[in-house]
Amino acid sequence: MSKKLIRFDWAIKKLLRNKANFGILEGFLSELLRFDVTIESILESEGNKQDEYDKYNRVDILVKSQSNELMLVEVQNDSEIDYFQRMIYGVSKLVTEYIKEGEPYGTIKKIYSINIVYFGLGQGKDYVYEYKGEFIGLHEHDILLPTTLQKQDFKVEKVSDIFPKYYILKVNNFNDVAKDTLDEWVYFLKNSEVKDNFKAKGLDKAKERLRYESLTEEERKMYDRFQENRRIENSVSYTAKQEKAVEIAKNAIFEGFDNTIISKLTGLTTEQIEQLRTGKE
């Protein structure tokens, strides 16, 4: 029977930077990107310079592959309205940081931005989204392709192979039915659990290394602290959202809206709204 494992975001921060555990992250990246990824090194990332709130809300890890590609994996727990823009900023920053002054633009590395989010980012029913940037003709509707020389020099088949690739995993949209090996990884990301019949790359290592019992005593203390801080953050966030919902509901009651509309606006139940009406009166 499968057991609960430690959270992936904490593992990214504390365990997966260790070379002995590269196989876990390599497995995830290989399943998502659909080609085998071998990690050469872990680089400094923005996530290592976070404020107190971000320490529990988001974490990231920047990987350099043996193919000289940069892969930024970020886990975001709480809603952020400008998250799409931050994805662009993160990639742009990498482009400028990892090209030396005077180097030709052809040395810019291929960048993959992989975003694991636990909130309703945008509007969409799927749980894995891939951004494919193509230049399409406004008149001929053809796709702009690289020249033969560009294909040879930069080892690409499409212009989009040069540009950054974005992935978004909306974990909470997953229905817990794993139909392929990528689904098995999404199941793990959502439930912190690896089922006995899962075959995805890296999950066998995750199942062993990410067991709570496999942690050292010091690691357990850090993980317990992390979990407690997450609970506090969730409680504070929930309280703030509830207070905001109540404020909106009171204003809506004053404006004469009915309970159905107020419930849709705030997420409050009819009973909660009626209590506010009684208190108002």
N, C-alpha and C positions, 0 to 999 in steps of 0.2 A: 504493500500500500504506500502511495506517495505521501511525503510529508511536506509541510510548509517550509519554505526556504526564506533566507533573508531577502530584503527588498533589493531590486536591481540598482536603484539610484545610490543606495549606500554602498553596494558592492563596487560601483564605478568609482566612488570617492575613496574607498579604503582598500579594496582588494585587487581590482582588475588592472591597476597600474603596475602591479608586480609581474615581472616577466613569467613567473611560474604559472600565472593565471591567464596569460594572453589567449590561450586556446578557447576560453569562454567567449571573449569578445570577438575573436576571429570567426567563431562559429556563427554568431549572430550576424555579423557583417556579411559573411559568405552567403547565408540563407537569404538575407534581404537584397543584396546587390546581384545575386545570381552568378557570382564568379568567386573563386577561392581567394580569400584575403589572408595574407601573412603580415603580421605586424612587425615592423622594424623597431619602432620606438614610440614612447608616449611623450608628447610635447607639452609645453606650458600652455594652459588654456585660460580663457576669461573666467571660467568657473572656479579657479583657484584664488580669485580676488574678490569674493562676494561679500556683501554685507550680512548682518546677522539674520535678516529675514530670508535672504536668498540661500543661505546655507541649508535650509530645510525645504525651500520651495523648488529650487532647481539645482542641477549638478550637470557638469559636462566633462567630456574627456576628448582630447585631441590626439588622433592616431596618425602616424606616418607609416604607410605600407612599404613593403619591399619594392613595390612598383613606383615608389616616389609620389604616391597620392596622399592627400590630406583628407582625413575623415573625422568630422566633428560630430560626436554623438551627444545629444543633450536630452535630459529628462526634466520635464516641467510639470509640477504638481498642480499649481493653482492657476486660475484664469488670468490672462493678460491680454487686454484688448489690442495692443499693438504688437502681438507676437510675430505676425508675418513680417513686419518691418524689422524686428530684431533679428529674424533669420537672415534677412538681406545684410544687415549691419555686420553680423557675425562672419559671414562669408567674405564680405568686402574687406574686413579687417585682416582676415587671413591672407587674402590676395596681396595686400600691401606689405604685410609683415614678412612674408616668405619669398619675396623677390628682392635681391640686393640692388642698390643704386647702380645704374649703368648696365645692368643685365638686360638682354633682349627679352621682349615680351613673351617670346616662345618658351621661355623657361618657367613661366607661371604654371604651377602645379594644378592638376585636376583636383577639384574639391567636392566632397560629398557632405551635405548637411543633413543629418539624420535626427529627427525630432520626435521624441516619445512623449506624448502629452496625455495628461489625465484629466482633461477638461474639454468642454465643447468648443473646439477651435473652428470657427467658420460654420458653414452649413453644408452638411454632406452625410450620407448614410454609411459610406464605406469606412473601413478601419485602417487601411493602408493606402496612402496617396503618394504618387510619384510625379514630380514636375519634369516635363520634357520640353525644354526650350528649343523651338525650331523657328527659323525665319521662313515665312510663307509669303509668296508673291501676292500682292493685292490684285493684280490683273490676270496673271497666268495660273495663280494658285499652286505654283510648284514650290518644292522645298529647296532652299539654297544649300548646295553641297560644296564641300571643299574641292580644290583642284587636286590633280594627281600628285603634284609636288607637295602640297600641304598634307595630303594623306600619308605620303612617305616620310616627310620630316617630323610630323607630330603624331604619327601612328594612330590616326583616327579614320573613321569611315563617314562620319557625319559631323557637321558643324557643332551640333549639340553635344558631341563628345568632348569638345573643348571647354564648354561652359559648365559652371557648377551644377550639380544635380541635387535636388531637394527631395527628401522623403519626410512624410508626416505619418506617424502611427497614432491614430486616435484609439487608444487602448480600450476605453470604456464602451466603444461601439461594437467591440467583438462579442459574439454570441456564445463563446466558450465551446464551440464545435470546431475542432481542429481537423481540417481537410487536407492539409499538406504540412511540410516541415516549417514553413514560415509561420503558419497558424500556430504550430506548437510553441514557437518562440513568443508569439503574441499572447498565448494562453499563460505562459510563464510570467511575462511582464505584467499581466493583469492580476494573476492569482498567486504569484510567488510559489508556484508548484510545478513540478515536472512529473507527468504521469509515467507509469512503468513502461508503456508501449511507445513512448515518444522516441523518435529516431533522428531529430534535427541535429546538425553539427553543433558541437559545443555544449549541448544540454546535458550530456553525460558528465562532463566536467563540472557544470554548474550544480548538478544534483549532488555531487560529492563535496565540492569546495564551499558551496553556499549554504550548507546545513549549519544551523545555529550551533550544533554540537561540534562542528569542525573549527569554530572560532577559538582563538586563544582567550584566556580569561580577560585580558585587557581589551581585546576586540569585542567581547560580549558586553563589557561595561560600556564601551563607546556606542555599540548598536542599541543597547537598552536606552541610553541617553537620547540617541537619535529618535527612537520610537516615541519616547515620552515627549520630546520637543515637537515632533510632528503632531501628536495628539493635542498638545497645547495650541499649536498654530491652527489646527483644524477647528478647535473649539472657539478660538478668538475670531477666526474667519467666519465661522457659522454665526456667531453672536452678532458680528458686524453686519452680515447679510440680513439677519432677522430684523435687526434694528432699522436697517434701510427699508426693508419690506413693510414694516409697520408704519414707518413715516410716509411712504408712498400710499399705503392703504388709507391712512387717516386723511391725507389730502384728497384722495379719490372719493372717500365718503363725504367729505365737505363739498365736493363738486357735484355730488349726486349720482355717482356711478353705482350700478347694481353689483351684487356680490359675485356674479359670474365673471364680469369684466375685471373686477378688482383681483379675483383669484388668478386670472390669467396674467395680469400685470405683475403680481407679487409672488405667486406660488403659495400664498396662504390658503388654508382651508376655509370653507364657508363658516364653520364654527368659530374659527379664530377671528374672522371678519365681523361676525355677529357680536363677539365679545368686545371688539373695538367700538362697534356702534353703541353698545350698551354703556361702555365707559364714556363715550363721547356725550351721550345723552345725560 
